[in-house]
């Protein structure tokens, strides 16, 4: 069980580092605002869908 926890924690750390590296690259190239403009509606729709799913369980 401890090995499984280590693998999951390691995977999350690698994922966080990857997202940070992508954000840093976009910021340096000046395209972060452009990506944010496209990603914002997608994130909001995903959060709305998750909220509906959680409300349905009650």
Predicted model as a PDB file, atoms N, CA, C, CB and O in Angstrom, pLDDT in the B-factor column:
MODEL        1                                                                  
ATOM      1  N   UNK A   1       0.821  -1.186   0.000  1.00 81.00           N  
ATOM      2  CA  UNK A   1       0.000   0.000   0.000  1.00 81.00           C  
ATOM      3  C   UNK A   1       0.873   1.261   0.000  1.00 81.00           C  
ATOM      4  CB  UNK A   1      -0.939  -0.008   1.207  1.00 81.00           C  
ATOM      5  O   UNK A   1       0.533   2.264  -0.627  1.00 81.00           O  
ATOM      6  N   UNK A   2       1.986   1.192   0.703  1.00 87.00           N  
ATOM      7  CA  UNK A   2       2.893   2.331   0.732  1.00 87.00           C  
ATOM      8  C   UNK A   2       3.522   2.579  -0.637  1.00 87.00           C  
ATOM      9  CB  UNK A   2       3.981   2.109   1.775  1.00 87.00           C  
ATOM     10  O   UNK A   2       3.779   3.723  -1.014  1.00 87.00           O  
ATOM     11  N   UNK A   3       3.764   1.511  -1.366  1.00 91.00           N  
ATOM     12  CA  UNK A   3       4.327   1.653  -2.716  1.00 91.00           C  
ATOM     13  C   UNK A   3       3.314   2.329  -3.626  1.00 91.00           C  
ATOM     14  CB  UNK A   3       4.738   0.272  -3.297  1.00 91.00           C  
ATOM     15  O   UNK A   3       3.671   3.186  -4.434  1.00 91.00           O  
ATOM     16  N   UNK A   4       2.049   1.942  -3.494  1.00 91.00           N  
ATOM     17  CA  UNK A   4       0.997   2.549  -4.315  1.00 91.00           C  
ATOM     18  C   UNK A   4       0.885   4.043  -4.019  1.00 91.00           C  
ATOM     19  CB  UNK A   4      -0.359   1.851  -4.064  1.00 91.00           C  
ATOM     20  O   UNK A   4       0.763   4.856  -4.936  1.00 91.00           O  
ATOM     21  N   UNK A   5       0.928   4.396  -2.743  1.00 92.00           N  
ATOM     22  CA  UNK A   5       0.872   5.814  -2.360  1.00 92.00           C  
ATOM     23  C   UNK A   5       2.064   6.571  -2.946  1.00 92.00           C  
ATOM     24  CB  UNK A   5       0.851   5.963  -0.816  1.00 92.00           C  
ATOM     25  O   UNK A   5       1.906   7.690  -3.436  1.00 92.00           O  
ATOM     26  N   UNK A   6       3.236   5.978  -2.900  1.00 92.00           N  
ATOM     27  CA  UNK A   6       4.433   6.618  -3.453  1.00 92.00           C  
ATOM     28  C   UNK A   6       4.318   6.828  -4.954  1.00 92.00           C  
ATOM     29  CB  UNK A   6       5.667   5.783  -3.146  1.00 92.00           C  
ATOM     30  O   UNK A   6       4.718   7.869  -5.474  1.00 92.00           O  
ATOM     31  N   UNK A   7       3.775   5.847  -5.641  1.00 94.00           N  
ATOM     32  CA  UNK A   7       3.609   5.985  -7.093  1.00 94.00           C  
ATOM     33  C   UNK A   7       2.594   7.070  -7.436  1.00 94.00           C  
ATOM     34  CB  UNK A   7       3.173   4.649  -7.709  1.00 94.00           C  
ATOM     35  O   UNK A   7       2.806   7.859  -8.356  1.00 94.00           O  
ATOM     36  N   UNK A   8       1.504   7.106  -6.701  1.00 95.00           N  
ATOM     37  CA  UNK A   8       0.496   8.137  -6.966  1.00 95.00           C  
ATOM     38  C   UNK A   8       1.054   9.521  -6.653  1.00 95.00           C  
ATOM     39  CB  UNK A   8      -0.782   7.877  -6.137  1.00 95.00           C  
ATOM     40  O   UNK A   8       0.879  10.453  -7.437  1.00 95.00           O  
ATOM     41  N   UNK A   9       1.727   9.659  -5.510  1.00 95.00           N  
ATOM     42  CA  UNK A   9       2.308  10.955  -5.140  1.00 95.00           C  
ATOM     43  C   UNK A   9       3.378  11.370  -6.156  1.00 95.00           C  
ATOM     44  CB  UNK A   9       2.917  10.893  -3.713  1.00 95.00           C  
ATOM     45  O   UNK A   9       3.443  12.537  -6.544  1.00 95.00           O  
ATOM     46  N   UNK A  10       4.201  10.438  -6.581  1.00 95.00           N  
ATOM     47  CA  UNK A  10       5.222  10.744  -7.588  1.00 95.00           C  
ATOM     48  C   UNK A  10       4.612  11.168  -8.912  1.00 95.00           C  
ATOM     49  CB  UNK A  10       6.120   9.543  -7.805  1.00 95.00           C  
ATOM     50  O   UNK A  10       5.106  12.087  -9.564  1.00 95.00           O  
ATOM     51  N   UNK A  11       3.534  10.495  -9.311  1.00 95.00           N  
ATOM     52  CA  UNK A  11       2.849  10.855 -10.552  1.00 95.00           C  
ATOM     53  C   UNK A  11       2.251  12.255 -10.479  1.00 95.00           C  
ATOM     54  CB  UNK A  11       1.756   9.842 -10.863  1.00 95.00           C  
ATOM     55  O   UNK A  11       2.297  13.011 -11.449  1.00 95.00           O  
ATOM     56  N   UNK A  12       1.690  12.592  -9.324  1.00 96.00           N  
ATOM     57  CA  UNK A  12       1.132  13.942  -9.160  1.00 96.00           C  
ATOM     58  C   UNK A  12       2.217  15.008  -9.193  1.00 96.00           C  
ATOM     59  CB  UNK A  12       0.357  14.039  -7.849  1.00 96.00           C  
ATOM     60  O   UNK A  12       2.010  16.090  -9.744  1.00 96.00           O  
ATOM     61  N   UNK A  13       3.368  14.710  -8.609  1.00 96.00           N  
ATOM     62  CA  UNK A  13       4.482  15.669  -8.637  1.00 96.00           C  
ATOM     63  C   UNK A  13       4.969  15.874 -10.063  1.00 96.00           C  
ATOM     64  CB  UNK A  13       5.646  15.185  -7.742  1.00 96.00           C  
ATOM     65  O   UNK A  13       5.218  17.005 -10.481  1.00 96.00           O  
ATOM     66  N   UNK A  14       5.105  14.790 -10.807  1.00 97.00           N  
ATOM     67  CA  UNK A  14       5.549  14.898 -12.202  1.00 97.00           C  
ATOM     68  C   UNK A  14       4.523  15.676 -13.021  1.00 97.00           C  
ATOM     69  CB  UNK A  14       5.775  13.493 -12.819  1.00 97.00           C  
ATOM     70  O   UNK A  14       4.894  16.502 -13.854  1.00 97.00           O  
ATOM     71  N   UNK A  15       3.249  15.422 -12.794  1.00 96.00           N  
ATOM     72  CA  UNK A  15       2.200  16.147 -13.514  1.00 96.00           C  
ATOM     73  C   UNK A  15       2.236  17.636 -13.187  1.00 96.00           C  
ATOM     74  CB  UNK A  15       0.822  15.568 -13.174  1.00 96.00           C  
ATOM     75  O   UNK A  15       2.093  18.473 -14.078  1.00 96.00           O  
ATOM     76  N   UNK A  16       2.425  17.967 -11.913  1.00 96.00           N  
ATOM     77  CA  UNK A  16       2.499  19.373 -11.514  1.00 96.00           C  
ATOM     78  C   UNK A  16       3.706  20.060 -12.144  1.00 96.00           C  
ATOM     79  CB  UNK A  16       2.565  19.492  -9.986  1.00 96.00           C  
ATOM     80  O   UNK A  16       3.605  21.200 -12.598  1.00 96.00           O  
ATOM     81  N   UNK A  17       4.843  19.375 -12.174  1.00 96.00           N  
ATOM     82  CA  UNK A  17       6.035  19.956 -12.799  1.00 96.00           C  
ATOM     83  C   UNK A  17       5.830  20.165 -14.293  1.00 96.00           C  
ATOM     84  CB  UNK A  17       7.252  19.061 -12.561  1.00 96.00           C  
ATOM     85  O   UNK A  17       6.289  21.162 -14.850  1.00 96.00           O  
ATOM     86  N   UNK A  18       5.153  19.242 -14.936  1.00 96.00           N  
ATOM     87  CA  UNK A  18       4.882  19.369 -16.366  1.00 96.00           C  
ATOM     88  C   UNK A  18       3.976  20.562 -16.649  1.00 96.00           C  
ATOM     89  CB  UNK A  18       4.245  18.085 -16.903  1.00 96.00           C  
ATOM     90  O   UNK A  18       4.233  21.329 -17.577  1.00 96.00           O  
ATOM     91  N   UNK A  19       2.925  20.722 -15.862  1.00 92.00           N  
ATOM     92  CA  UNK A  19       2.019  21.861 -16.037  1.00 92.00           C  
ATOM     93  C   UNK A  19       2.762  23.170 -15.781  1.00 92.00           C  
ATOM     94  CB  UNK A  19       0.799  21.741 -15.090  1.00 92.00           C  
ATOM     95  O   UNK A  19       2.571  24.145 -16.508  1.00 92.00           O  
ATOM     96  N   UNK A  20       3.609  23.194 -14.751  1.00 94.00           N  
ATOM     97  CA  UNK A  20       4.393  24.396 -14.452  1.00 94.00           C  
ATOM     98  C   UNK A  20       5.332  24.731 -15.608  1.00 94.00           C  
ATOM     99  CB  UNK A  20       5.199  24.206 -13.154  1.00 94.00           C  
ATOM    100  O   UNK A  20       5.459  25.895 -15.987  1.00 94.00           O  
ATOM    101  N   UNK A  21       5.980  23.732 -16.161  1.00 93.00           N  
ATOM    102  CA  UNK A  21       6.901  23.975 -17.278  1.00 93.00           C  
ATOM    103  C   UNK A  21       6.157  24.509 -18.499  1.00 93.00           C  
ATOM    104  CB  UNK A  21       7.652  22.686 -17.644  1.00 93.00           C  
ATOM    105  O   UNK A  21       6.657  25.403 -19.182  1.00 93.00           O  
ATOM    106  N   UNK A  22       4.990  23.981 -18.776  1.00 90.00           N  
ATOM    107  CA  UNK A  22       4.207  24.462 -19.918  1.00 90.00           C  
ATOM    108  C   UNK A  22       3.769  25.904 -19.682  1.00 90.00           C  
ATOM    109  CB  UNK A  22       2.973  23.557 -20.159  1.00 90.00           C  
ATOM    110  O   UNK A  22       3.849  26.732 -20.590  1.00 90.00           O  
ATOM    111  N   UNK A  23       3.306  26.210 -18.468  1.00 86.00           N  
ATOM    112  CA  UNK A  23       2.878  27.576 -18.157  1.00 86.00           C  
ATOM    113  C   UNK A  23       4.048  28.552 -18.260  1.00 86.00           C  
ATOM    114  CB  UNK A  23       2.261  27.638 -16.750  1.00 86.00           C  
ATOM    115  O   UNK A  23       3.887  29.664 -18.763  1.00 86.00           O  
ATOM    116  N   UNK A  24       5.204  28.146 -17.794  1.00 89.00           N  
ATOM    117  CA  UNK A  24       6.379  29.010 -17.858  1.00 89.00           C  
ATOM    118  C   UNK A  24       6.794  29.265 -19.301  1.00 89.00           C  
ATOM    119  CB  UNK A  24       7.539  28.390 -17.081  1.00 89.00           C  
ATOM    120  O   UNK A  24       7.154  30.386 -19.659  1.00 89.00           O  
ATOM    121  N   UNK A  25       6.744  28.239 -20.119  1.00 89.00           N  
ATOM    122  CA  UNK A  25       7.093  28.393 -21.537  1.00 89.00           C  
ATOM    123  C   UNK A  25       6.116  29.335 -22.230  1.00 89.00           C  
ATOM    124  CB  UNK A  25       7.103  27.025 -22.246  1.00 89.00           C  
ATOM    125  O   UNK A  25       6.525  30.197 -23.008  1.00 89.00           O  
ATOM    126  N   UNK A  26       4.812  29.167 -21.947  1.00 85.00           N  
ATOM    127  CA  UNK A  26       3.822  30.049 -22.568  1.00 85.00           C  
ATOM    128  C   UNK A  26       3.997  31.489 -22.103  1.00 85.00           C  
ATOM    129  CB  UNK A  26       2.403  29.566 -22.250  1.00 85.00           C  
ATOM    130  O   UNK A  26       3.814  32.421 -22.886  1.00 85.00           O  
ATOM    131  N   UNK A  27       4.347  31.676 -20.845  1.00 84.00           N  
ATOM    132  CA  UNK A  27       4.539  33.034 -20.327  1.00 84.00           C  
ATOM    133  C   UNK A  27       5.735  33.701 -21.005  1.00 84.00           C  
ATOM    134  CB  UNK A  27       4.738  33.009 -18.793  1.00 84.00           C  
ATOM    135  O   UNK A  27       5.677  34.875 -21.368  1.00 84.00           O  
ATOM    136  N   UNK A  28       6.800  32.953 -21.170  1.00 86.00           N  
ATOM    137  CA  UNK A  28       7.998  33.525 -21.799  1.00 86.00           C  
ATOM    138  C   UNK A  28       7.763  33.892 -23.252  1.00 86.00           C  
ATOM    139  CB  UNK A  28       9.156  32.551 -21.704  1.00 86.00           C  
ATOM    140  O   UNK A  28       8.350  34.849 -23.757  1.00 86.00           O  
ATOM    141  N   UNK A  29       6.908  33.137 -23.924  1.00 85.00           N  
ATOM    142  CA  UNK A  29       6.624  33.426 -25.328  1.00 85.00           C  
ATOM    143  C   UNK A  29       5.498  34.439 -25.495  1.00 85.00           C  
ATOM    144  CB  UNK A  29       6.271  32.151 -26.056  1.00 85.00           C  
ATOM    145  O   UNK A  29       5.197  34.858 -26.613  1.00 85.00           O  
ATOM    146  N   UNK A  30       4.881  34.829 -24.392  1.00 84.00           N  
ATOM    147  CA  UNK A  30       3.824  35.835 -24.456  1.00 84.00           C  
ATOM    148  C   UNK A  30       2.498  35.326 -24.937  1.00 84.00           C  
ATOM    149  CB  UNK A  30       4.243  36.929 -25.324  1.00 84.00           C  
ATOM    150  O   UNK A  30       1.669  36.116 -25.389  1.00 84.00           O  
ATOM    151  N   UNK A  31       2.260  34.023 -24.856  1.00 83.00           N  
ATOM    152  CA  UNK A  31       1.019  33.451 -25.353  1.00 83.00           C  
ATOM    153  C   UNK A  31       0.121  32.953 -24.235  1.00 83.00           C  
ATOM    154  CB  UNK A  31       1.317  32.328 -26.301  1.00 83.00           C  
ATOM    155  O   UNK A  31      -0.894  32.313 -24.507  1.00 83.00           O  
ATOM    156  N   UNK A  32       0.470  33.230 -22.982  1.00 77.00           N  
ATOM    157  CA  UNK A  32      -0.303  32.722 -21.853  1.00 77.00           C  
ATOM    158  C   UNK A  32      -1.726  33.284 -21.852  1.00 77.00           C  
ATOM    159  CB  UNK A  32       0.398  33.067 -20.537  1.00 77.00           C  
ATOM    160  O   UNK A  32      -2.679  32.548 -21.593  1.00 77.00           O  
ATOM    161  N   UNK A  33      -1.879  34.567 -22.137  1.00 79.00           N  
ATOM    162  CA  UNK A  33      -3.211  35.175 -22.141  1.00 79.00           C  
ATOM    163  C   UNK A  33      -4.093  34.583 -23.235  1.00 79.00           C  
ATOM    164  CB  UNK A  33      -3.101  36.687 -22.324  1.00 79.00           C  
ATOM    165  O   UNK A  33      -5.296  34.404 -23.047  1.00 79.00           O  
ATOM    166  N   UNK A  34      -3.483  34.283 -24.374  1.00 83.00           N  
ATOM    167  CA  UNK A  34      -4.237  33.686 -25.470  1.00 83.00           C  
ATOM    168  C   UNK A  34      -4.732  32.286 -25.089  1.00 83.00           C  
ATOM    169  CB  UNK A  34      -3.372  33.622 -26.741  1.00 83.00           C  
ATOM    170  O   UNK A  34      -5.875  31.928 -25.371  1.00 83.00           O  
ATOM    171  N   UNK A  35      -3.877  31.510 -24.457  1.00 82.00           N  
ATOM    172  CA  UNK A  35      -4.268  30.165 -24.034  1.00 82.00           C  
ATOM    173  C   UNK A  35      -5.316  30.246 -22.933  1.00 82.00           C  
ATOM    174  CB  UNK A  35      -3.040  29.365 -23.548  1.00 82.00           C  
ATOM    175  O   UNK A  35      -6.254  29.448 -22.915  1.00 82.00           O  
ATOM    176  N   UNK A  36      -5.174  31.189 -22.025  1.00 81.00           N  
ATOM    177  CA  UNK A  36      -6.144  31.354 -20.941  1.00 81.00           C  
ATOM    178  C   UNK A  36      -7.525  31.694 -21.499  1.00 81.00           C  
ATOM    179  CB  UNK A  36      -5.681  32.450 -19.964  1.00 81.00           C  
ATOM    180  O   UNK A  36      -8.540  31.235 -20.976  1.00 81.00           O  
ATOM    181  N   UNK A  37      -7.559  32.493 -22.554  1.00 84.00           N  
ATOM    182  CA  UNK A  37      -8.836  32.884 -23.146  1.00 84.00           C  
ATOM    183  C   UNK A  37      -9.572  31.661 -23.707  1.00 84.00           C  
ATOM    184  CB  UNK A  37      -8.615  33.930 -24.256  1.00 84.00           C  
ATOM    185  O   UNK A  37     -10.800  31.597 -23.641  1.00 84.00           O  
ATOM    186  N   UNK A  38      -8.835  30.695 -24.256  1.00 84.00           N  
ATOM    187  CA  UNK A  38      -9.469  29.490 -24.797  1.00 84.00           C  
ATOM    188  C   UNK A  38      -9.750  28.451 -23.715  1.00 84.00           C  
ATOM    189  CB  UNK A  38      -8.589  28.880 -25.876  1.00 84.00           C  
ATOM    190  O   UNK A  38     -10.737  27.722 -23.808  1.00 84.00           O  
ATOM    191  N   UNK A  39      -8.909  28.371 -22.704  1.00 84.00           N  
ATOM    192  CA  UNK A  39      -9.056  27.336 -21.678  1.00 84.00           C  
ATOM    193  C   UNK A  39     -10.098  27.691 -20.634  1.00 84.00           C  
ATOM    194  CB  UNK A  39      -7.733  27.089 -21.001  1.00 84.00           C  
ATOM    195  O   UNK A  39     -10.664  26.794 -20.010  1.00 84.00           O  
ATOM    196  N   UNK A  40     -10.364  28.955 -20.426  1.00 88.00           N  
ATOM    197  CA  UNK A  40     -11.299  29.366 -19.381  1.00 88.00           C  
ATOM    198  C   UNK A  40     -12.707  28.800 -19.587  1.00 88.00           C  
ATOM    199  CB  UNK A  40     -11.365  30.875 -19.322  1.00 88.00           C  
ATOM    200  O   UNK A  40     -13.273  28.269 -18.631  1.00 88.00           O  
ATOM    201  N   UNK A  41     -13.300  28.884 -20.780  1.00 90.00           N  
ATOM    202  CA  UNK A  41     -14.641  28.304 -20.958  1.00 90.00           C  
ATOM    203  C   UNK A  41     -14.653  26.781 -20.768  1.00 90.00           C  
ATOM    204  CB  UNK A  41     -15.174  28.647 -22.347  1.00 90.00           C  
ATOM    205  O   UNK A  41     -15.635  26.222 -20.279  1.00 90.00           O  
ATOM    206  N   UNK A  42     -13.583  26.131 -21.147  1.00 88.00           N  
ATOM    207  CA  UNK A  42     -13.509  24.676 -20.994  1.00 88.00           C  
ATOM    208  C   UNK A  42     -13.481  24.304 -19.512  1.00 88.00           C  
ATOM    209  CB  UNK A  42     -12.258  24.113 -21.714  1.00 88.00           C  
ATOM    210  O   UNK A  42     -14.164  23.371 -19.088  1.00 88.00           O  
ATOM    211  N   UNK A  43     -12.696  25.032 -18.734  1.00 88.00           N  
ATOM    212  CA  UNK A  43     -12.624  24.761 -17.303  1.00 88.00           C  
ATOM    213  C   UNK A  43     -13.962  25.032 -16.620  1.00 88.00           C  
ATOM    214  CB  UNK A  43     -11.525  25.606 -16.659  1.00 88.00           C  
ATOM    215  O   UNK A  43     -14.386  24.262 -15.758  1.00 88.00           O  
ATOM    216  N   UNK A  44     -14.620  26.106 -16.994  1.00 92.00           N  
ATOM    217  CA  UNK A  44     -15.917  26.422 -16.389  1.00 92.00           C  
ATOM    218  C   UNK A  44     -16.953  25.358 -16.712  1.00 92.00           C  
ATOM    219  CB  UNK A  44     -16.410  27.785 -16.866  1.00 92.00           C  
ATOM    220  O   UNK A  44     -17.741  24.976 -15.847  1.00 92.00           O  
ATOM    221  N   UNK A  45     -16.960  24.880 -17.942  1.00 92.00           N  
ATOM    222  CA  UNK A  45     -17.909  23.835 -18.324  1.00 92.00           C  
ATOM    223  C   UNK A  45     -17.616  22.544 -17.555  1.00 92.00           C  
ATOM    224  CB  UNK A  45     -17.851  23.579 -19.849  1.00 92.00           C  
ATOM    225  O   UNK A  45     -18.541  21.850 -17.131  1.00 92.00           O  
ATOM    226  N   UNK A  46     -16.357  22.229 -17.380  1.00 90.00           N  
ATOM    227  CA  UNK A  46     -15.994  21.032 -16.619  1.00 90.00           C  
ATOM    228  C   UNK A  46     -16.407  21.138 -15.163  1.00 90.00           C  
ATOM    229  CB  UNK A  46     -14.502  20.788 -16.709  1.00 90.00           C  
ATOM    230  O   UNK A  46     -16.891  20.168 -14.580  1.00 90.00           O  
ATOM    231  N   UNK A  47     -16.219  22.309 -14.575  1.00 91.00           N  
ATOM    232  CA  UNK A  47     -16.628  22.506 -13.183  1.00 91.00           C  
ATOM    233  C   UNK A  47     -18.147  22.448 -13.034  1.00 91.00           C  
ATOM    234  CB  UNK A  47     -16.103  23.847 -12.661  1.00 91.00           C  
ATOM    235  O   UNK A  47     -18.657  21.909 -12.052  1.00 91.00           O  
ATOM    236  N   UNK A  48     -18.864  22.999 -14.004  1.00 93.00           N  
ATOM    237  CA  UNK A  48     -20.326  22.921 -13.953  1.00 93.00           C  
ATOM    238  C   UNK A  48     -20.802  21.478 -14.047  1.00 93.00           C  
ATOM    239  CB  UNK A  48     -20.946  23.751 -15.081  1.00 93.00           C  
ATOM    240  O   UNK A  48     -21.719  21.074 -13.332  1.00 93.00           O  
ATOM    241  N   UNK A  49     -20.179  20.703 -14.930  1.00 91.00           N  
ATOM    242  CA  UNK A  49     -20.558  19.296 -15.077  1.00 91.00           C  
ATOM    243  C   UNK A  49     -20.262  18.521 -13.804  1.00 91.00           C  
ATOM    244  CB  UNK A  49     -19.822  18.660 -16.263  1.00 91.00           C  
ATOM    245  O   UNK A  49     -21.059  17.677 -13.393  1.00 91.00           O  
ATOM    246  N   UNK A  50     -19.123  18.797 -13.174  1.00 89.00           N  
ATOM    247  CA  UNK A  50     -18.790  18.124 -11.918  1.00 89.00           C  
ATOM    248  C   UNK A  50     -19.757  18.502 -10.817  1.00 89.00           C  
ATOM    249  CB  UNK A  50     -17.369  18.459 -11.494  1.00 89.00           C  
ATOM    250  O   UNK A  50     -20.130  17.657 -10.003  1.00 89.00           O  
ATOM    251  N   UNK A  51     -20.170  19.756 -10.777  1.00 91.00           N  
ATOM    252  CA  UNK A  51     -21.125  20.198  -9.761  1.00 91.00           C  
ATOM    253  C   UNK A  51     -22.478  19.525  -9.968  1.00 91.00           C  
ATOM    254  CB  UNK A  51     -21.281  21.729  -9.796  1.00 91.00           C  
ATOM    255  O   UNK A  51     -23.124  19.122  -9.000  1.00 91.00           O  
ATOM    256  N   UNK A  52     -22.911  19.400 -11.219  1.00 90.00           N  
ATOM    257  CA  UNK A  52     -24.181  18.712 -11.492  1.00 90.00           C  
ATOM    258  C   UNK A  52     -24.105  17.244 -11.094  1.00 90.00           C  
ATOM    259  CB  UNK A  52     -24.551  18.833 -12.979  1.00 90.00           C  
ATOM    260  O   UNK A  52     -25.070  16.688 -10.570  1.00 90.00           O  
ATOM    261  N   UNK A  53     -22.976  16.624 -11.339  1.00 89.00           N  
ATOM    262  CA  UNK A  53     -22.808  15.218 -10.995  1.00 89.00           C  
ATOM    263  C   UNK A  53     -22.862  15.036  -9.483  1.00 89.00           C  
ATOM    264  CB  UNK A  53     -21.482  14.677 -11.555  1.00 89.00           C  
ATOM    265  O   UNK A  53     -23.473  14.088  -8.990  1.00 89.00           O  
ATOM    266  N   UNK A  54     -22.226  15.941  -8.752  1.00 88.00           N  
ATOM    267  CA  UNK A  54     -22.241  15.835  -7.291  1.00 88.00           C  
ATOM    268  C   UNK A  54     -23.609  16.140  -6.712  1.00 88.00           C  
ATOM    269  CB  UNK A  54     -21.214  16.770  -6.687  1.00 88.00           C  
ATOM    270  O   UNK A  54     -23.996  15.535  -5.712  1.00 88.00           O  
ATOM    271  N   UNK A  55     -24.356  17.063  -7.312  1.00 87.00           N  
ATOM    272  CA  UNK A  55     -25.699  17.367  -6.838  1.00 87.00           C  
ATOM    273  C   UNK A  55     -26.650  16.205  -7.080  1.00 87.00           C  
ATOM    274  CB  UNK A  55     -26.226  18.620  -7.515  1.00 87.00           C  
ATOM    275  O   UNK A  55     -27.594  16.012  -6.313  1.00 87.00           O  
ATOM    276  N   UNK A  56     -26.421  15.439  -8.118  1.00 76.00           N  
ATOM    277  CA  UNK A  56     -27.267  14.302  -8.428  1.00 76.00           C  
ATOM    278  C   UNK A  56     -27.134  13.157  -7.440  1.00 76.00           C  
ATOM    279  CB  UNK A  56     -26.958  13.813  -9.791  1.00 76.00           C  
ATOM    280  O   UNK A  56     -28.029  12.316  -7.358  1.00 76.00           O  
ATOM    281  N   UNK A  57     -26.060  13.102  -6.701  1.00 69.00           N  
ATOM    282  CA  UNK A  57     -25.830  12.015  -5.748  1.00 69.00           C  
ATOM    283  C   UNK A  57     -26.598  12.199  -4.448  1.00 69.00           C  
ATOM    284  CB  UNK A  57     -24.359  11.899  -5.448  1.00 69.00           C  
ATOM    285  O   UNK A  57     -26.763  11.241  -3.694  1.00 69.00           O  
ATOM    286  N   UNK A  58     -27.064  13.391  -4.174  1.00 59.00           N  
ATOM    287  CA  UNK A  58     -27.758  13.650  -2.902  1.00 59.00           C  
ATOM    288  C   UNK A  58     -29.159  13.208  -2.912  1.00 59.00           C  
ATOM    289  CB  UNK A  58     -27.722  15.079  -2.566  1.00 59.00           C  
ATOM    290  O   UNK A  58     -29.862  13.362  -1.913  1.00 59.00           O  
TER     291      UNK A  58                                                      
ENDMDL                                                                          
END                                                                             
